Amino acid sequence: MNTGFGLEPFEDTRDERAHQIIIAHLAQASPAEQFCFVQRSNYDGNARALRWLADRPETDRAAILAMYWNLGADWLMQFAAEADVPDYERASWQFCRLLEARYTSGFYPHAAVYFNPYETDGAYPFEYDNITRQRETPPAMLETIAGEQHVDVDADFPDYDEGLPLAVAEAVWALYDKD
């Protein structure tokens, strides 16, 4: 499947360096910290980092499932086929299908973090009452992940900005403050 989500070229060297800083953090982050990033990240600005997490089989299932719903999976269920999807939604639609395929095939075997997609402060299943769903959500995408670690993003990570520790966020901000 051809999905452009998170594969766009960098606009400049600052964007590339910001990505490197974020990836360096995520590479050593715990499953809970990665889950925090997924739950609090700006999906437009951090598509590459989200894609990086999605391309790694060691990423926790809770992070992937939260990412799936936060991408607007419920909203995108109104489009049966790629040809039905508006251009501005196509990359997200394709990426959701990729996540579904990987998730349901066992690509992500790790489940350390508890996550119930119905009990989240992010996007969730059947959130949109006013759409006609043309696709059914794969049952696995609706199931609770019974990980042992319960994460309260706000309580457990109070000094984070957009899912990043302040030191990491400040290093990214400094790249753009040089103008």
Buried (B, 14 or more C-beta within 10 A) or exposed (E): EEBEBBEEEEEEEBBEBBBEBBEEBBEEBEBBBBBBBBBBBEBEEBBBBBBBBBEBEEBBBBBBBBBBBBBBBBBBBBBEEEEEBEEEBBBBBBBBBBBBEBBEEEBBEBBBBBBBBEEBEBBBBEBBEEBEBEBEBBEEBBEEBEBEBEBEBEEBBEEBBBBBBEEBBEBBEEBEEEE
